Amino acid sequence: MWARGIAGALACLVGAVWIAQGVDVLHGSGMSGQGQWAVIGAVLLAVGLALLAWAWRIHRGDRAGAA
């Protein structure tokens, strides 16, 4: 469970940075201004959110079974 949560949080962070670089909000990289990185970042952000939701759902399921 923790591994999914950590992987999800990291994927969200990296995805957000890639989106910002792709739309040229963050400058100073070869990825800056390249729209493909915004798309790749959006996909990675969605995967990260799915991992976080999965970890949260499993966590809630553990609590419901323990009560």
mmCIF file of the N, C-alpha and C atoms, coordinates in Angstrom:
data_MODEL
# 
_entry.id   MODEL 
# 
loop_
_atom_site.group_PDB 
_atom_site.id 
_atom_site.type_symbol 
_atom_site.label_atom_id 
_atom_site.label_alt_id 
_atom_site.label_comp_id 
_atom_site.label_asym_id 
_atom_site.label_entity_id 
_atom_site.label_seq_id 
_atom_site.pdbx_PDB_ins_code 
_atom_site.Cartn_x 
_atom_site.Cartn_y 
_atom_site.Cartn_z 
_atom_site.occupancy 
_atom_site.B_iso_or_equiv 
_atom_site.pdbx_formal_charge 
_atom_site.auth_seq_id 
_atom_site.auth_comp_id 
_atom_site.auth_asym_id 
_atom_site.auth_atom_id 
_atom_site.pdbx_PDB_model_num 
ATOM 1   N N  . MET A 1 1  ? 0.819   -1.179 0.000   1.00 0.00 ? 1  MET A N  1 
ATOM 2   C CA . MET A 1 1  ? 0.000   0.000  0.000   1.00 0.00 ? 1  MET A CA 1 
ATOM 3   C C  . MET A 1 1  ? 0.868   1.249  0.000   1.00 0.00 ? 1  MET A C  1 
ATOM 4   N N  . TRP A 1 2  ? 1.848   1.300  0.852   1.00 0.00 ? 2  TRP A N  1 
ATOM 5   C CA . TRP A 1 2  ? 2.693   2.500  0.920   1.00 0.00 ? 2  TRP A CA 1 
ATOM 6   C C  . TRP A 1 2  ? 3.475   2.700  -0.367  1.00 0.00 ? 2  TRP A C  1 
ATOM 7   N N  . ALA A 1 3  ? 3.897   1.601  -0.967  1.00 0.00 ? 3  ALA A N  1 
ATOM 8   C CA . ALA A 1 3  ? 4.660   1.711  -2.220  1.00 0.00 ? 3  ALA A CA 1 
ATOM 9   C C  . ALA A 1 3  ? 3.809   2.341  -3.314  1.00 0.00 ? 3  ALA A C  1 
ATOM 10  N N  . ARG A 1 4  ? 2.528   1.956  -3.390  1.00 0.00 ? 4  ARG A N  1 
ATOM 11  C CA . ARG A 1 4  ? 1.631   2.563  -4.386  1.00 0.00 ? 4  ARG A CA 1 
ATOM 12  C C  . ARG A 1 4  ? 1.447   4.047  -4.120  1.00 0.00 ? 4  ARG A C  1 
ATOM 13  N N  . GLY A 1 5  ? 1.279   4.404  -2.861  1.00 0.00 ? 5  GLY A N  1 
ATOM 14  C CA . GLY A 1 5  ? 1.097   5.812  -2.514  1.00 0.00 ? 5  GLY A CA 1 
ATOM 15  C C  . GLY A 1 5  ? 2.311   6.656  -2.842  1.00 0.00 ? 5  GLY A C  1 
ATOM 16  N N  . ILE A 1 6  ? 3.481   6.155  -2.513  1.00 0.00 ? 6  ILE A N  1 
ATOM 17  C CA . ILE A 1 6  ? 4.716   6.892  -2.792  1.00 0.00 ? 6  ILE A CA 1 
ATOM 18  C C  . ILE A 1 6  ? 4.946   6.983  -4.300  1.00 0.00 ? 6  ILE A C  1 
ATOM 19  N N  . ALA A 1 7  ? 4.747   5.873  -5.012  1.00 0.00 ? 7  ALA A N  1 
ATOM 20  C CA . ALA A 1 7  ? 4.906   5.887  -6.467  1.00 0.00 ? 7  ALA A CA 1 
ATOM 21  C C  . ALA A 1 7  ? 3.902   6.838  -7.108  1.00 0.00 ? 7  ALA A C  1 
ATOM 22  N N  . GLY A 1 8  ? 2.690   6.856  -6.596  1.00 0.00 ? 8  GLY A N  1 
ATOM 23  C CA . GLY A 1 8  ? 1.674   7.761  -7.121  1.00 0.00 ? 8  GLY A CA 1 
ATOM 24  C C  . GLY A 1 8  ? 2.024   9.219  -6.893  1.00 0.00 ? 8  GLY A C  1 
ATOM 25  N N  . ALA A 1 9  ? 2.512   9.533  -5.696  1.00 0.00 ? 9  ALA A N  1 
ATOM 26  C CA . ALA A 1 9  ? 2.894   10.910 -5.391  1.00 0.00 ? 9  ALA A CA 1 
ATOM 27  C C  . ALA A 1 9  ? 4.068   11.362 -6.268  1.00 0.00 ? 9  ALA A C  1 
ATOM 28  N N  . LEU A 1 10 ? 5.051   10.498 -6.442  1.00 0.00 ? 10 LEU A N  1 
ATOM 29  C CA . LEU A 1 10 ? 6.192   10.840 -7.294  1.00 0.00 ? 10 LEU A CA 1 
ATOM 30  C C  . LEU A 1 10 ? 5.771   11.001 -8.753  1.00 0.00 ? 10 LEU A C  1 
ATOM 31  N N  . ALA A 1 11 ? 4.891   10.127 -9.218  1.00 0.00 ? 11 ALA A N  1 
ATOM 32  C CA . ALA A 1 11 ? 4.415   10.230 -10.596 1.00 0.00 ? 11 ALA A CA 1 
ATOM 33  C C  . ALA A 1 11 ? 3.644   11.532 -10.806 1.00 0.00 ? 11 ALA A C  1 
ATOM 34  N N  . CYS A 1 12 ? 2.846   11.925 -9.823  1.00 0.00 ? 12 CYS A N  1 
ATOM 35  C CA . CYS A 1 12 ? 2.115   13.192 -9.918  1.00 0.00 ? 12 CYS A CA 1 
ATOM 36  C C  . CYS A 1 12 ? 3.081   14.372 -9.959  1.00 0.00 ? 12 CYS A C  1 
ATOM 37  N N  . LEU A 1 13 ? 4.091   14.341 -9.123  1.00 0.00 ? 13 LEU A N  1 
ATOM 38  C CA . LEU A 1 13 ? 5.064   15.427 -9.087  1.00 0.00 ? 13 LEU A CA 1 
ATOM 39  C C  . LEU A 1 13 ? 5.833   15.537 -10.409 1.00 0.00 ? 13 LEU A C  1 
ATOM 40  N N  . VAL A 1 14 ? 6.348   14.415 -10.889 1.00 0.00 ? 14 VAL A N  1 
ATOM 41  C CA . VAL A 1 14 ? 7.098   14.426 -12.145 1.00 0.00 ? 14 VAL A CA 1 
ATOM 42  C C  . VAL A 1 14 ? 6.182   14.818 -13.303 1.00 0.00 ? 14 VAL A C  1 
ATOM 43  N N  . GLY A 1 15 ? 4.964   14.299 -13.315 1.00 0.00 ? 15 GLY A N  1 
ATOM 44  C CA . GLY A 1 15 ? 4.014   14.650 -14.366 1.00 0.00 ? 15 GLY A CA 1 
ATOM 45  C C  . GLY A 1 15 ? 3.710   16.138 -14.381 1.00 0.00 ? 15 GLY A C  1 
ATOM 46  N N  . ALA A 1 16 ? 3.538   16.731 -13.206 1.00 0.00 ? 16 ALA A N  1 
ATOM 47  C CA . ALA A 1 16 ? 3.268   18.168 -13.135 1.00 0.00 ? 16 ALA A CA 1 
ATOM 48  C C  . ALA A 1 16 ? 4.452   18.986 -13.643 1.00 0.00 ? 16 ALA A C  1 
ATOM 49  N N  . VAL A 1 17 ? 5.665   18.566 -13.310 1.00 0.00 ? 17 VAL A N  1 
ATOM 50  C CA . VAL A 1 17 ? 6.858   19.266 -13.800 1.00 0.00 ? 17 VAL A CA 1 
ATOM 51  C C  . VAL A 1 17 ? 6.953   19.143 -15.313 1.00 0.00 ? 17 VAL A C  1 
ATOM 52  N N  . TRP A 1 18 ? 6.686   17.961 -15.849 1.00 0.00 ? 18 TRP A N  1 
ATOM 53  C CA . TRP A 1 18 ? 6.758   17.769 -17.297 1.00 0.00 ? 18 TRP A CA 1 
ATOM 54  C C  . TRP A 1 18 ? 5.693   18.587 -18.016 1.00 0.00 ? 18 TRP A C  1 
ATOM 55  N N  . ILE A 1 19 ? 4.515   18.689 -17.430 1.00 0.00 ? 19 ILE A N  1 
ATOM 56  C CA . ILE A 1 19 ? 3.475   19.535 -18.029 1.00 0.00 ? 19 ILE A CA 1 
ATOM 57  C C  . ILE A 1 19 ? 3.947   20.981 -18.052 1.00 0.00 ? 19 ILE A C  1 
ATOM 58  N N  . ALA A 1 20 ? 4.483   21.452 -16.934 1.00 0.00 ? 20 ALA A N  1 
ATOM 59  C CA . ALA A 1 20 ? 4.953   22.837 -16.850 1.00 0.00 ? 20 ALA A CA 1 
ATOM 60  C C  . ALA A 1 20 ? 6.080   23.103 -17.850 1.00 0.00 ? 20 ALA A C  1 
ATOM 61  N N  . GLN A 1 21 ? 6.963   22.154 -18.031 1.00 0.00 ? 21 GLN A N  1 
ATOM 62  C CA . GLN A 1 21 ? 8.029   22.327 -19.014 1.00 0.00 ? 21 GLN A CA 1 
ATOM 63  C C  . GLN A 1 21 ? 7.478   22.272 -20.439 1.00 0.00 ? 21 GLN A C  1 
ATOM 64  N N  . GLY A 1 22 ? 6.538   21.386 -20.672 1.00 0.00 ? 22 GLY A N  1 
ATOM 65  C CA . GLY A 1 22 ? 5.983   21.242 -22.007 1.00 0.00 ? 22 GLY A CA 1 
ATOM 66  C C  . GLY A 1 22 ? 5.221   22.472 -22.480 1.00 0.00 ? 22 GLY A C  1 
ATOM 67  N N  . VAL A 1 23 ? 4.548   23.153 -21.554 1.00 0.00 ? 23 VAL A N  1 
ATOM 68  C CA . VAL A 1 23 ? 3.809   24.367 -21.930 1.00 0.00 ? 23 VAL A CA 1 
ATOM 69  C C  . VAL A 1 23 ? 4.654   25.615 -21.724 1.00 0.00 ? 23 VAL A C  1 
ATOM 70  N N  . ASP A 1 24 ? 5.937   25.430 -21.455 1.00 0.00 ? 24 ASP A N  1 
ATOM 71  C CA . ASP A 1 24 ? 6.932   26.499 -21.343 1.00 0.00 ? 24 ASP A CA 1 
ATOM 72  C C  . ASP A 1 24 ? 6.722   27.414 -20.139 1.00 0.00 ? 24 ASP A C  1 
ATOM 73  N N  . VAL A 1 25 ? 6.205   26.857 -19.053 1.00 0.00 ? 25 VAL A N  1 
ATOM 74  C CA . VAL A 1 25 ? 6.115   27.602 -17.793 1.00 0.00 ? 25 VAL A CA 1 
ATOM 75  C C  . VAL A 1 25 ? 7.450   27.516 -17.061 1.00 0.00 ? 25 VAL A C  1 
ATOM 76  N N  . LEU A 1 26 ? 8.084   26.341 -17.086 1.00 0.00 ? 26 LEU A N  1 
ATOM 77  C CA . LEU A 1 26 ? 9.430   26.155 -16.537 1.00 0.00 ? 26 LEU A CA 1 
ATOM 78  C C  . LEU A 1 26 ? 10.417  26.201 -17.695 1.00 0.00 ? 26 LEU A C  1 
ATOM 79  N N  . HIS A 1 27 ? 11.369  27.081 -17.607 1.00 0.00 ? 27 HIS A N  1 
ATOM 80  C CA . HIS A 1 27 ? 12.349  27.269 -18.679 1.00 0.00 ? 27 HIS A CA 1 
ATOM 81  C C  . HIS A 1 27 ? 13.674  26.603 -18.308 1.00 0.00 ? 27 HIS A C  1 
ATOM 82  N N  . GLY A 1 28 ? 14.554  26.498 -19.281 1.00 0.00 ? 28 GLY A N  1 
ATOM 83  C CA . GLY A 1 28 ? 15.914  26.051 -19.018 1.00 0.00 ? 28 GLY A CA 1 
ATOM 84  C C  . GLY A 1 28 ? 16.164  24.584 -19.256 1.00 0.00 ? 28 GLY A C  1 
ATOM 85  N N  . SER A 1 29 ? 15.315  23.944 -20.033 1.00 0.00 ? 29 SER A N  1 
ATOM 86  C CA . SER A 1 29 ? 15.484  22.533 -20.315 1.00 0.00 ? 29 SER A CA 1 
ATOM 87  C C  . SER A 1 29 ? 15.223  22.294 -21.795 1.00 0.00 ? 29 SER A C  1 
ATOM 88  N N  . GLY A 1 30 ? 15.740  21.211 -22.309 1.00 0.00 ? 30 GLY A N  1 
ATOM 89  C CA . GLY A 1 30 ? 15.450  20.828 -23.680 1.00 0.00 ? 30 GLY A CA 1 
ATOM 90  C C  . GLY A 1 30 ? 13.986  20.451 -23.863 1.00 0.00 ? 30 GLY A C  1 
ATOM 91  N N  . MET A 1 31 ? 13.305  20.174 -22.747 1.00 0.00 ? 31 MET A N  1 
ATOM 92  C CA . MET A 1 31 ? 11.892  19.827 -22.793 1.00 0.00 ? 31 MET A CA 1 
ATOM 93  C C  . MET A 1 31 ? 11.002  21.069 -22.821 1.00 0.00 ? 31 MET A C  1 
ATOM 94  N N  . SER A 1 32 ? 11.555  22.220 -22.510 1.00 0.00 ? 32 SER A N  1 
ATOM 95  C CA . SER A 1 32 ? 10.769  23.449 -22.423 1.00 0.00 ? 32 SER A CA 1 
ATOM 96  C C  . SER A 1 32 ? 10.183  23.814 -23.783 1.00 0.00 ? 32 SER A C  1 
ATOM 97  N N  . GLY A 1 33 ? 8.888   24.054 -23.787 1.00 0.00 ? 33 GLY A N  1 
ATOM 98  C CA . GLY A 1 33 ? 8.215   24.457 -25.007 1.00 0.00 ? 33 GLY A CA 1 
ATOM 99  C C  . GLY A 1 33 ? 7.885   23.325 -25.965 1.00 0.00 ? 33 GLY A C  1 
ATOM 100 N N  . GLN A 1 34 ? 8.169   22.096 -25.584 1.00 0.00 ? 34 GLN A N  1 
ATOM 101 C CA . GLN A 1 34 ? 7.874   20.929 -26.418 1.00 0.00 ? 34 GLN A CA 1 
ATOM 102 C C  . GLN A 1 34 ? 6.542   20.333 -25.964 1.00 0.00 ? 34 GLN A C  1 
ATOM 103 N N  . GLY A 1 35 ? 5.509   20.503 -26.764 1.00 0.00 ? 35 GLY A N  1 
ATOM 104 C CA . GLY A 1 35 ? 4.162   20.083 -26.394 1.00 0.00 ? 35 GLY A CA 1 
ATOM 105 C C  . GLY A 1 35 ? 4.019   18.609 -26.081 1.00 0.00 ? 35 GLY A C  1 
ATOM 106 N N  . GLN A 1 36 ? 4.868   17.776 -26.683 1.00 0.00 ? 36 GLN A N  1 
ATOM 107 C CA . GLN A 1 36 ? 4.777   16.337 -26.419 1.00 0.00 ? 36 GLN A CA 1 
ATOM 108 C C  . GLN A 1 36 ? 5.018   16.035 -24.950 1.00 0.00 ? 36 GLN A C  1 
ATOM 109 N N  . TRP A 1 37 ? 5.844   16.833 -24.275 1.00 0.00 ? 37 TRP A N  1 
ATOM 110 C CA . TRP A 1 37 ? 6.121   16.588 -22.857 1.00 0.00 ? 37 TRP A CA 1 
ATOM 111 C C  . TRP A 1 37 ? 4.936   16.964 -21.987 1.00 0.00 ? 37 TRP A C  1 
ATOM 112 N N  . ALA A 1 38 ? 4.142   17.921 -22.442 1.00 0.00 ? 38 ALA A N  1 
ATOM 113 C CA . ALA A 1 38 ? 2.915   18.245 -21.719 1.00 0.00 ? 38 ALA A CA 1 
ATOM 114 C C  . ALA A 1 38 ? 1.945   17.074 -21.776 1.00 0.00 ? 38 ALA A C  1 
ATOM 115 N N  . VAL A 1 39 ? 1.852   16.434 -22.933 1.00 0.00 ? 39 VAL A N  1 
ATOM 116 C CA . VAL A 1 39 ? 0.961   15.280 -23.095 1.00 0.00 ? 39 VAL A CA 1 
ATOM 117 C C  . VAL A 1 39 ? 1.467   14.104 -22.267 1.00 0.00 ? 39 VAL A C  1 
ATOM 118 N N  . ILE A 1 40 ? 2.767   13.818 -22.359 1.00 0.00 ? 40 ILE A N  1 
ATOM 119 C CA . ILE A 1 40 ? 3.355   12.725 -21.574 1.00 0.00 ? 40 ILE A CA 1 
ATOM 120 C C  . ILE A 1 40 ? 3.186   13.002 -20.087 1.00 0.00 ? 40 ILE A C  1 
ATOM 121 N N  . GLY A 1 41 ? 3.378   14.250 -19.676 1.00 0.00 ? 41 GLY A N  1 
ATOM 122 C CA . GLY A 1 41 ? 3.196   14.619 -18.276 1.00 0.00 ? 41 GLY A CA 1 
ATOM 123 C C  . GLY A 1 41 ? 1.761   14.435 -17.819 1.00 0.00 ? 41 GLY A C  1 
ATOM 124 N N  . ALA A 1 42 ? 0.800   14.756 -18.687 1.00 0.00 ? 42 ALA A N  1 
ATOM 125 C CA . ALA A 1 42 ? -0.613  14.571 -18.333 1.00 0.00 ? 42 ALA A CA 1 
ATOM 126 C C  . ALA A 1 42 ? -0.940  13.088 -18.145 1.00 0.00 ? 42 ALA A C  1 
ATOM 127 N N  . VAL A 1 43 ? -0.375  12.245 -19.006 1.00 0.00 ? 43 VAL A N  1 
ATOM 128 C CA . VAL A 1 43 ? -0.591  10.800 -18.868 1.00 0.00 ? 43 VAL A CA 1 
ATOM 129 C C  . VAL A 1 43 ? 0.032   10.306 -17.561 1.00 0.00 ? 43 VAL A C  1 
ATOM 130 N N  . LEU A 1 44 ? 1.242   10.753 -17.273 1.00 0.00 ? 44 LEU A N  1 
ATOM 131 C CA . LEU A 1 44 ? 1.911   10.336 -16.036 1.00 0.00 ? 44 LEU A CA 1 
ATOM 132 C C  . LEU A 1 44 ? 1.157   10.852 -14.804 1.00 0.00 ? 44 LEU A C  1 
ATOM 133 N N  . LEU A 1 45 ? 0.643   12.056 -14.877 1.00 0.00 ? 45 LEU A N  1 
ATOM 134 C CA . LEU A 1 45 ? -0.156  12.605 -13.780 1.00 0.00 ? 45 LEU A CA 1 
ATOM 135 C C  . LEU A 1 45 ? -1.409  11.761 -13.556 1.00 0.00 ? 45 LEU A C  1 
ATOM 136 N N  . ALA A 1 46 ? -2.065  11.347 -14.630 1.00 0.00 ? 46 ALA A N  1 
ATOM 137 C CA . ALA A 1 46 ? -3.256  10.504 -14.506 1.00 0.00 ? 46 ALA A CA 1 
ATOM 138 C C  . ALA A 1 46 ? -2.915  9.153  -13.884 1.00 0.00 ? 46 ALA A C  1 
ATOM 139 N N  . VAL A 1 47 ? -1.787  8.576  -14.283 1.00 0.00 ? 47 VAL A N  1 
ATOM 140 C CA . VAL A 1 47 ? -1.342  7.303  -13.697 1.00 0.00 ? 47 VAL A CA 1 
ATOM 141 C C  . VAL A 1 47 ? -1.050  7.485  -12.211 1.00 0.00 ? 47 VAL A C  1 
ATOM 142 N N  . GLY A 1 48 ? -0.391  8.594  -11.864 1.00 0.00 ? 48 GLY A N  1 
ATOM 143 C CA . GLY A 1 48 ? -0.096  8.869  -10.462 1.00 0.00 ? 48 GLY A CA 1 
ATOM 144 C C  . GLY A 1 48 ? -1.355  9.029  -9.636  1.00 0.00 ? 48 GLY A C  1 
ATOM 145 N N  . LEU A 1 49 ? -2.344  9.737  -10.171 1.00 0.00 ? 49 LEU A N  1 
ATOM 146 C CA . LEU A 1 49 ? -3.609  9.894  -9.453  1.00 0.00 ? 49 LEU A CA 1 
ATOM 147 C C  . LEU A 1 49 ? -4.323  8.553  -9.288  1.00 0.00 ? 49 LEU A C  1 
ATOM 148 N N  . ALA A 1 50 ? -4.249  7.700  -10.307 1.00 0.00 ? 50 ALA A N  1 
ATOM 149 C CA . ALA A 1 50 ? -4.853  6.372  -10.206 1.00 0.00 ? 50 ALA A CA 1 
ATOM 150 C C  . ALA A 1 50 ? -4.158  5.536  -9.124  1.00 0.00 ? 50 ALA A C  1 
ATOM 151 N N  . LEU A 1 51 ? -2.838  5.626  -9.051  1.00 0.00 ? 51 LEU A N  1 
ATOM 152 C CA . LEU A 1 51 ? -2.107  4.897  -8.003  1.00 0.00 ? 51 LEU A CA 1 
ATOM 153 C C  . LEU A 1 51 ? -2.471  5.414  -6.619  1.00 0.00 ? 51 LEU A C  1 
ATOM 154 N N  . LEU A 1 52 ? -2.587  6.728  -6.479  1.00 0.00 ? 52 LEU A N  1 
ATOM 155 C CA . LEU A 1 52 ? -2.986  7.293  -5.187  1.00 0.00 ? 52 LEU A CA 1 
ATOM 156 C C  . LEU A 1 52 ? -4.396  6.857  -4.802  1.00 0.00 ? 52 LEU A C  1 
ATOM 157 N N  . ALA A 1 53 ? -5.307  6.862  -5.761  1.00 0.00 ? 53 ALA A N  1 
ATOM 158 C CA . ALA A 1 53 ? -6.681  6.433  -5.484  1.00 0.00 ? 53 ALA A CA 1 
ATOM 159 C C  . ALA A 1 53 ? -6.717  4.962  -5.094  1.00 0.00 ? 53 ALA A C  1 
ATOM 160 N N  . TRP A 1 54 ? -5.916  4.151  -5.773  1.00 0.00 ? 54 TRP A N  1 
ATOM 161 C CA . TRP A 1 54 ? -5.844  2.727  -5.465  1.00 0.00 ? 54 TRP A CA 1 
ATOM 162 C C  . TRP A 1 54 ? -5.315  2.509  -4.046  1.00 0.00 ? 54 TRP A C  1 
ATOM 163 N N  . ALA A 1 55 ? -4.256  3.206  -3.704  1.00 0.00 ? 55 ALA A N  1 
ATOM 164 C CA . ALA A 1 55 ? -3.686  3.070  -2.357  1.00 0.00 ? 55 ALA A CA 1 
ATOM 165 C C  . ALA A 1 55 ? -4.680  3.547  -1.307  1.00 0.00 ? 55 ALA A C  1 
ATOM 166 N N  . TRP A 1 56 ? -5.384  4.639  -1.580  1.00 0.00 ? 56 TRP A N  1 
ATOM 167 C CA . TRP A 1 56 ? -6.363  5.176  -0.625  1.00 0.00 ? 56 TRP A CA 1 
ATOM 168 C C  . TRP A 1 56 ? -7.526  4.205  -0.454  1.00 0.00 ? 56 TRP A C  1 
ATOM 169 N N  . ARG A 1 57 ? -7.959  3.618  -1.568  1.00 0.00 ? 57 ARG A N  1 
ATOM 170 C CA . ARG A 1 57 ? -9.070  2.672  -1.505  1.00 0.00 ? 57 ARG A CA 1 
ATOM 171 C C  . ARG A 1 57 ? -8.688  1.436  -0.700  1.00 0.00 ? 57 ARG A C  1 
ATOM 172 N N  . ILE A 1 58 ? -7.491  0.931  -0.904  1.00 0.00 ? 58 ILE A N  1 
ATOM 173 C CA . ILE A 1 58 ? -7.023  -0.231 -0.144  1.00 0.00 ? 58 ILE A CA 1 
ATOM 174 C C  . ILE A 1 58 ? -6.902  0.128  1.335   1.00 0.00 ? 58 ILE A C  1 
ATOM 175 N N  . HIS A 1 59 ? -6.395  1.322  1.618   1.00 0.00 ? 59 HIS A N  1 
ATOM 176 C CA . HIS A 1 59 ? -6.256  1.781  3.008   1.00 0.00 ? 59 HIS A CA 1 
ATOM 177 C C  . HIS A 1 59 ? -7.621  1.855  3.695   1.00 0.00 ? 59 HIS A C  1 
ATOM 178 N N  . ARG A 1 60 ? -8.599  2.401  3.004   1.00 0.00 ? 60 ARG A N  1 
ATOM 179 C CA . ARG A 1 60 ? -9.954  2.486  3.564   1.00 0.00 ? 60 ARG A CA 1 
ATOM 180 C C  . ARG A 1 60 ? -10.532 1.104  3.763   1.00 0.00 ? 60 ARG A C  1 
ATOM 181 N N  . GLY A 1 61 ? -10.227 0.176  2.866   1.00 0.00 ? 61 GLY A N  1 
ATOM 182 C CA . GLY A 1 61 ? -10.722 -1.193 2.998   1.00 0.00 ? 61 GLY A CA 1 
ATOM 183 C C  . GLY A 1 61 ? -10.131 -1.887 4.211   1.00 0.00 ? 61 GLY A C  1 
ATOM 184 N N  . ASP A 1 62 ? -8.858  -1.606 4.518   1.00 0.00 ? 62 ASP A N  1 
ATOM 185 C CA . ASP A 1 62 ? -8.223  -2.185 5.702   1.00 0.00 ? 62 ASP A CA 1 
ATOM 186 C C  . ASP A 1 62 ? -8.880  -1.685 6.973   1.00 0.00 ? 62 ASP A C  1 
ATOM 187 N N  . ARG A 1 63 ? -9.207  -0.409 7.007   1.00 0.00 ? 63 ARG A N  1 
ATOM 188 C CA . ARG A 1 63 ? -9.855  0.164  8.189   1.00 0.00 ? 63 ARG A CA 1 
ATOM 189 C C  . ARG A 1 63 ? -11.251 -0.393 8.390   1.00 0.00 ? 63 ARG A C  1 
ATOM 190 N N  . ALA A 1 64 ? -11.987 -0.576 7.307   1.00 0.00 ? 64 ALA A N  1 
ATOM 191 C CA . ALA A 1 64 ? -13.357 -1.084 7.416   1.00 0.00 ? 64 ALA A CA 1 
ATOM 192 C C  . ALA A 1 64 ? -13.346 -2.523 7.936   1.00 0.00 ? 64 ALA A C  1 
ATOM 193 N N  . GLY A 1 65 ? -12.350 -3.300 7.520   1.00 0.00 ? 65 GLY A N  1 
ATOM 194 C CA . GLY A 1 65 ? -12.271 -4.680 7.985   1.00 0.00 ? 65 GLY A CA 1 
ATOM 195 C C  . GLY A 1 65 ? -11.836 -4.780 9.434   1.00 0.00 ? 65 GLY A C  1 
ATOM 196 N N  . ALA A 1 66 ? -11.080 -3.806 9.923   1.00 0.00 ? 66 ALA A N  1 
ATOM 197 C CA . ALA A 1 66 ? -10.571 -3.851 11.290  1.00 0.00 ? 66 ALA A CA 1 
ATOM 198 C C  . ALA A 1 66 ? -11.608 -3.404 12.303  1.00 0.00 ? 66 ALA A C  1 
ATOM 199 N N  . ALA A 1 67 ? -12.589 -2.629 11.873  1.00 0.00 ? 67 ALA A N  1 
ATOM 200 C CA . ALA A 1 67 ? -13.574 -2.082 12.821  1.00 0.00 ? 67 ALA A CA 1 
ATOM 201 C C  . ALA A 1 67 ? -14.665 -3.035 13.155  1.00 0.00 ? 67 ALA A C  1 
# 
